[in-house]
Amino acid sequence: MSKQNDRSRGRKKGDDVIMNDEIRAAELRVLGDDGEQYGIIPKAEALSIAEAKGLDLVLVSPDAKPPVAKVMDYGKHKYEVEKKKKEAKKNQKKIEVKEVKFSCKIAENDINYKVKHAREFLEDGKHVKLRVFLRGREMANPEWGIEVLQRVWPMLQDVGHLEKDAHQEGRYINMYVTPLKK
C-alpha cells in the first residue's frame, strides 16, 4: 500500500477535504508547499510531485476552472488549525451571570440582604440579573415590580452599570446590571 492511501484513511468522517486519490479532476492548478506554482498539470503528475516530497495533494478550491490543489502535509496543517482554535477559545472571556430574585411585597431588610449579595457578585466581576416575580393579581400591576427594582438600583449604582432598565418579560420584571470597568 502506498503512503498516500494510508494518509487519506487516517482522516475522520467529519473531514470534508478531498485529497490524493479522491480528487476526480483530470487537470489541476497545483501550488507547492513552499509557495511555488507548478501551473496546470495532469492529476497523475501532481500526485507524483506530492509523493516525491512525502506530502499530500489537497484540493483547495474544487469549484475553480481548473480546480486548485496544494501540496502540503495535511496532518500538520490540521494540527495547526486545531491549535489556533484552542488558543482562540482559551483567550475568550466567559461572562458569568448571577440572578437575584425579589418579590413585590419584600421587606426593606430583605432588600438590603439581597442587595449585599448582588454587590458582592458585581465586585467579583460577575453580571447580575435582578428579577421580580409577579404572582397572581400582581400581574395586573407590573409597576409594583418596577418600583422594587427602582428602589434597588440606587444601592448598586456605585459598583455597577445599568445594562438594561426594568422591563417585563412574562411573569418577571428584569433589570440587568454589569460591573463597572476598572
HELIX and SHEET records of a PDB file:
HELIX    1   1 LYS A    3  ARG A    9  1                                   7    
HELIX    2   2 ASN A   20  GLU A   22  5                                   3    
HELIX    3   3 LYS A   43  LYS A   53  1                                  11    
HELIX    4   4 TYR A   74  ASN A   91  1                                  18    
HELIX    5   5 GLU A  108  GLU A  123  1                                  16    
HELIX    6   6 GLY A  136  ALA A  140  5                                   5    
HELIX    7   7 GLU A  143  LEU A  156  1                                  14    
SHEET    1   A 4 GLN A  37  PRO A  42  0                                        
SHEET    2   A 4 GLU A  27  LEU A  31 -1                                        
SHEET    3   A 4 VAL A  68  MET A  72  1                                        
SHEET    4   A 4 ASP A  56  SER A  61 -1                                        
SHEET    1   B 4 VAL A  97  SER A 103  0                                        
SHEET    2   B 4 HIS A 127  PHE A 133  1                                        
SHEET    3   B 4 TYR A 172  PRO A 179 -1                                        
SHEET    4   B 4 GLY A 160  GLU A 169 -1                                        
END                                                                             
